[in-house]
Amino acid sequence: MWVIQMDINDIESKVKMISKFLSKESIDDNYEDIKQTVSEIITPTIISYVEIDRLFLFRARKLNALINFDNLSAQDIFMPPAELTEMGRGNMKRKPVLYAALDPVTAINETGIKENDYFLLGCFELLENGGSHSKERTCVIGITKNDKKEDPIMRIAQGISSNFLYTEFTREITKWNKNRYYISNAIVDHLFNKMNFRSVIYPSVINNKRLNILLNEQAASDRLAFGYMYVCKMLEVNGTQFKAHIYKSLDDTTTKNELKWRKLDNQRLFTYKSEGPKDQVEVIKKRMCKHFE
């Protein structure tokens, strides 16, 4: 059995130490210190993960106006090029990752799409590796699965670490606290570079009961299959459902291994209603394993 020696007070003090790094003027110079401290918080505890063989991911993108459909492609709903990539919750500037939601309502709400907005809605499928039949090993933040057999000290340490991860990934970011992105980036850096994950499932900021996922470039390239992309105009939207006109659809035409546009009637409606991804959360929770460093 893996035995982990830890000092709970030490972990708590390191969590508090993070804020001190953010208050310094030259935050970029302190990023290595932030990464080191984050690693020291995560390392003594247990990280949960799930092995995924198939999962549908959704991305949305607001359009400024109804543009020429023929100039659009599947790339317009994929991750942005490095030169256009700004710092985000799980990526540094010019270091793109692919962000997606596990349901289309969350993708739309997080993008800030409102009534009468034109937007793109894309669906991708996360598949197992066709050659090796291996499943994508994905870190899970925000879904707990307690084991009563665990040592009490270990459970406390895991609780501190889990709360730290959950707080940073669900924290609302404004122009006043953008420095918090350095912390969530340091977490992702540890998960990717020290624990060899390539993807992370985490709660949505808009609704913590819904889930997002981020994948690094290699995982997105290896595992994602394009499903469809709709060009839409929003008619109604709220926290659990939306209704939109579909103007055009780009689908994967598997017979010729190419993508083709399908012209649609402007009155065609797309309605999606969801009370929340309870089933998928339960599936993920049942499949979760624990990674010991």
C-alpha positions as CSV (number, residue, x, y, z in Angstrom):
1,M,0.0,0.0,0.0
2,W,1.3,3.5,-0.9
3,V,2.1,5.4,2.3
4,I,2.2,9.2,2.1
5,Q,3.7,11.4,4.8
6,M,2.2,14.9,4.9
7,D,1.8,17.9,7.1
8,I,-1.8,19.3,6.8
9,N,-0.7,22.7,8.2
10,D,2.1,22.9,5.6
11,I,-0.4,22.3,2.7
12,E,-2.7,25.0,4.1
13,S,0.1,27.5,4.4
14,K,1.1,26.8,0.8
15,V,-2.4,27.5,-0.3
16,K,-2.3,30.9,1.5
17,M,1.2,31.6,0.1
18,I,-0.2,31.6,-3.5
19,S,-2.0,34.9,-3.0
20,K,1.3,36.6,-1.9
21,F,2.9,35.8,-5.3
22,L,-0.1,37.3,-7.1
23,S,0.2,40.6,-5.2
24,K,3.8,41.2,-6.4
25,E,4.3,43.6,-9.4
26,S,6.2,41.3,-11.7
27,I,3.8,38.4,-11.8
28,D,5.6,36.7,-14.8
29,D,8.8,36.5,-12.8
30,N,6.9,34.7,-10.0
31,Y,5.2,32.1,-12.2
32,E,7.9,29.5,-11.6
33,D,7.4,30.0,-7.9
34,I,3.7,29.7,-8.3
35,K,4.1,26.4,-10.3
36,Q,6.5,25.0,-7.6
37,T,4.1,25.9,-4.8
38,V,1.1,24.4,-6.7
39,S,3.0,21.2,-7.3
40,E,3.8,21.0,-3.5
41,I,0.1,21.4,-2.8
42,I,-1.0,18.7,-5.3
43,T,1.8,16.2,-4.9
44,P,1.1,14.7,-1.4
45,T,-2.6,14.1,-2.3
46,I,-4.6,12.0,-4.6
47,I,-5.9,13.1,-8.0
48,S,-9.0,11.5,-9.5
49,Y,-9.2,10.6,-13.1
50,V,-11.5,8.7,-15.6
51,E,-10.6,6.7,-18.6
52,I,-12.8,7.8,-21.5
53,D,-13.6,5.8,-24.6
54,R,-16.3,8.0,-26.1
55,L,-17.6,11.4,-25.2
56,F,-19.4,14.2,-27.2
57,L,-17.9,17.7,-26.8
58,F,-19.5,21.0,-27.8
59,R,-18.1,24.3,-28.7
60,A,-19.8,27.6,-29.5
61,R,-18.5,30.8,-31.0
62,K,-20.4,34.1,-31.3
63,L,-20.4,35.8,-34.8
64,N,-20.3,39.5,-35.2
65,A,-22.7,39.4,-38.1
66,L,-24.2,37.0,-40.6
67,I,-21.1,36.4,-42.7
68,N,-20.5,34.5,-45.9
69,F,-21.1,30.9,-45.1
70,D,-18.8,29.7,-47.8
71,N,-15.8,31.2,-46.0
72,L,-16.5,29.1,-42.9
73,S,-14.9,25.7,-42.2
74,A,-14.6,23.3,-39.3
75,Q,-11.5,25.1,-38.3
76,D,-13.6,28.1,-37.3
77,I,-15.0,26.1,-34.4
78,F,-11.7,24.4,-33.4
79,M,-9.0,25.9,-31.2
80,P,-7.5,29.3,-32.3
81,P,-4.1,29.6,-33.9
82,A,-1.2,30.3,-31.5
83,E,-0.7,33.9,-32.6
84,L,-4.4,34.7,-31.7
85,T,-4.5,32.8,-28.4
86,E,-4.9,34.9,-25.2
87,M,-4.2,33.7,-21.7
88,G,-7.1,31.6,-20.4
89,R,-8.0,29.4,-17.4
90,G,-5.8,26.5,-18.7
91,N,-3.4,28.1,-21.1
92,M,-0.8,30.8,-21.3
93,K,-0.7,33.4,-24.1
94,R,0.2,31.8,-27.5
95,K,-0.3,28.3,-26.0
96,P,-3.7,27.1,-27.3
97,V,-5.7,24.3,-25.7
98,L,-9.1,23.1,-26.8
99,Y,-11.9,24.1,-24.4
100,A,-15.3,22.4,-24.8
101,A,-18.5,21.7,-22.8
102,L,-20.1,18.4,-22.2
103,D,-23.5,19.8,-23.3
104,P,-24.4,22.5,-25.9
105,V,-26.3,24.7,-23.4
106,T,-23.2,25.2,-21.3
107,A,-21.1,25.9,-24.4
108,I,-23.6,28.6,-25.4
109,N,-24.0,30.2,-22.0
110,E,-20.2,30.3,-21.4
111,T,-19.7,32.1,-24.7
112,G,-22.3,34.8,-23.7
113,I,-24.6,34.2,-26.7
114,K,-27.8,36.2,-26.3
115,E,-31.1,36.4,-28.2
116,N,-30.7,37.5,-31.9
117,D,-27.0,36.7,-31.9
118,Y,-25.5,34.7,-34.8
119,F,-23.2,31.9,-33.7
120,L,-21.5,28.7,-34.5
121,L,-22.3,25.5,-32.6
122,G,-19.9,22.6,-33.2
123,C,-19.9,19.0,-31.9
124,F,-16.8,16.8,-31.7
125,E,-16.5,13.2,-30.5
126,L,-13.7,12.1,-28.2
127,L,-12.7,8.6,-29.3
128,E,-10.4,5.9,-28.1
129,N,-7.1,5.6,-30.0
130,G,-7.9,3.5,-33.0
131,G,-4.5,1.9,-33.2
132,S,-3.9,0.9,-29.6
133,H,-7.6,1.0,-28.5
134,S,-6.3,3.0,-25.5
135,K,-8.7,5.3,-23.7
136,E,-8.1,8.9,-22.9
137,R,-7.0,9.2,-19.3
138,T,-8.6,12.5,-18.1
139,C,-8.1,14.3,-14.8
140,V,-11.4,15.1,-13.0
141,I,-11.8,18.2,-10.9
142,G,-15.0,18.9,-8.9
143,I,-16.4,15.4,-8.6
144,T,-15.5,13.7,-5.4
145,K,-15.5,10.0,-4.7
146,N,-14.6,9.2,-1.1
147,D,-13.1,5.9,0.0
148,K,-13.9,5.1,3.7
149,K,-10.8,2.9,3.8
150,E,-8.5,5.8,3.2
151,D,-6.4,7.1,6.1
152,P,-8.2,10.0,7.8
153,I,-5.1,12.3,7.4
154,M,-5.1,11.5,3.7
155,R,-8.8,12.3,3.4
156,I,-8.2,15.7,5.0
157,A,-5.2,16.5,2.7
158,Q,-7.3,15.4,-0.3
159,G,-10.1,17.7,0.8
160,I,-7.8,20.7,1.1
161,S,-6.3,20.0,-2.4
162,S,-9.7,19.2,-4.0
163,N,-11.2,22.4,-2.6
164,F,-8.1,24.4,-3.8
165,L,-8.5,23.0,-7.4
166,Y,-12.3,23.4,-7.4
167,T,-12.1,27.0,-6.2
168,E,-9.5,28.1,-8.9
169,F,-11.5,26.4,-11.7
170,T,-14.9,27.8,-10.7
171,R,-13.7,31.3,-9.8
172,E,-15.2,34.1,-11.9
173,I,-12.4,36.0,-13.6
174,T,-12.8,39.8,-14.3
175,K,-10.3,42.4,-15.3
176,W,-9.6,43.0,-11.6
177,N,-8.4,39.4,-10.9
178,K,-6.9,38.1,-14.1
179,N,-3.8,37.2,-12.3
180,R,-5.7,34.2,-10.9
181,Y,-5.2,32.6,-14.3
182,Y,-1.6,32.0,-13.3
183,I,-2.7,29.7,-10.6
184,S,-5.1,27.6,-12.8
185,N,-2.4,27.5,-15.4
186,A,0.1,26.2,-12.9
187,I,-2.4,23.5,-11.9
188,V,-2.8,22.5,-15.5
189,D,1.0,22.5,-16.0
190,H,1.4,20.1,-13.1
191,L,-1.4,17.8,-14.4
192,F,0.0,17.8,-17.9
193,N,3.7,17.8,-17.4
194,K,4.2,16.0,-14.1
195,M,1.2,13.6,-14.0
196,N,1.1,13.0,-17.8
197,F,-2.6,13.9,-18.2
198,R,-3.6,15.4,-21.5
199,S,-7.1,16.5,-20.6
200,V,-9.0,17.8,-17.6
201,I,-12.8,17.7,-16.8
202,Y,-13.8,20.6,-14.5
203,P,-17.0,22.5,-13.4
204,S,-18.4,25.3,-15.5
205,V,-18.1,28.8,-14.0
206,I,-21.6,29.6,-15.3
207,N,-23.2,26.6,-13.6
208,N,-20.9,24.5,-11.3
209,K,-23.2,21.4,-11.8
210,R,-22.3,21.3,-15.5
211,L,-19.0,20.2,-16.9
212,N,-16.3,21.5,-19.2
213,I,-13.2,19.8,-20.6
214,L,-9.9,21.1,-21.9
215,L,-7.5,19.1,-24.0
216,N,-3.9,19.9,-25.0
217,E,-3.1,20.2,-28.6
218,Q,-1.8,16.6,-28.9
219,A,-4.9,15.0,-27.3
220,A,-7.2,17.2,-29.5
221,S,-5.3,16.1,-32.6
222,D,-5.2,12.4,-31.7
223,R,-8.6,11.8,-30.3
224,L,-11.2,14.3,-31.6
225,A,-13.4,13.5,-34.6
226,F,-15.5,16.4,-36.1
227,G,-19.2,15.7,-36.0
228,Y,-21.0,18.8,-37.2
229,M,-21.1,22.6,-37.2
230,Y,-24.3,24.7,-37.4
231,V,-24.5,28.4,-38.3
232,C,-27.4,29.7,-36.2
233,K,-29.4,32.7,-35.0
234,M,-30.4,32.5,-31.3
235,L,-34.2,32.9,-30.7
236,E,-34.4,32.0,-27.0
237,V,-31.8,31.0,-24.4
238,N,-31.6,30.5,-20.6
239,G,-29.7,28.3,-18.2
240,T,-31.2,25.0,-19.3
241,Q,-32.4,25.3,-22.9
242,F,-32.2,27.3,-26.1
243,K,-34.0,27.6,-29.4
244,A,-32.2,28.7,-32.6
245,H,-32.7,29.0,-36.4
246,I,-30.2,26.9,-38.3
247,Y,-29.0,28.6,-41.5
248,K,-26.5,26.1,-42.6
249,S,-24.8,22.9,-41.5
250,L,-21.4,21.5,-42.1
251,D,-21.3,17.7,-41.7
252,D,-18.6,15.1,-42.0
253,T,-19.3,13.2,-45.2
254,T,-17.7,9.9,-44.4
255,T,-18.2,8.3,-47.8
256,K,-15.7,10.6,-49.5
257,N,-13.8,11.6,-46.3
258,E,-14.5,15.3,-46.8
259,L,-16.6,18.0,-45.3
260,K,-19.6,19.4,-47.1
261,W,-22.1,22.2,-46.5
262,R,-25.8,21.4,-46.5
263,K,-28.1,24.3,-47.3
264,L,-31.1,24.5,-45.0
265,D,-34.4,26.3,-44.8
266,N,-34.0,29.4,-42.6
267,Q,-37.1,28.4,-40.7
268,R,-35.5,25.1,-39.5
269,L,-35.4,25.2,-35.7
270,F,-32.9,23.6,-33.3
271,T,-34.2,23.2,-29.8
272,Y,-32.2,21.7,-26.9
273,K,-33.4,21.3,-23.4
274,S,-31.3,19.9,-20.5
275,E,-31.8,19.8,-16.8
276,G,-28.1,19.1,-16.4
277,P,-25.7,16.3,-17.2
278,K,-26.6,14.2,-14.2
279,D,-26.3,10.9,-16.0
280,Q,-22.9,11.7,-17.5
281,V,-21.7,12.9,-14.1
282,E,-22.7,9.6,-12.5
283,V,-21.0,7.6,-15.3
284,I,-17.8,9.6,-14.8
285,K,-18.0,9.2,-11.0
286,K,-18.5,5.4,-11.3
287,R,-15.5,5.1,-13.6
288,M,-13.2,7.4,-11.6
289,C,-9.9,6.0,-10.4
290,K,-7.3,7.6,-8.2
291,H,-3.8,8.5,-9.2
292,F,-1.0,8.2,-6.5
293,E,2.1,10.2,-7.2
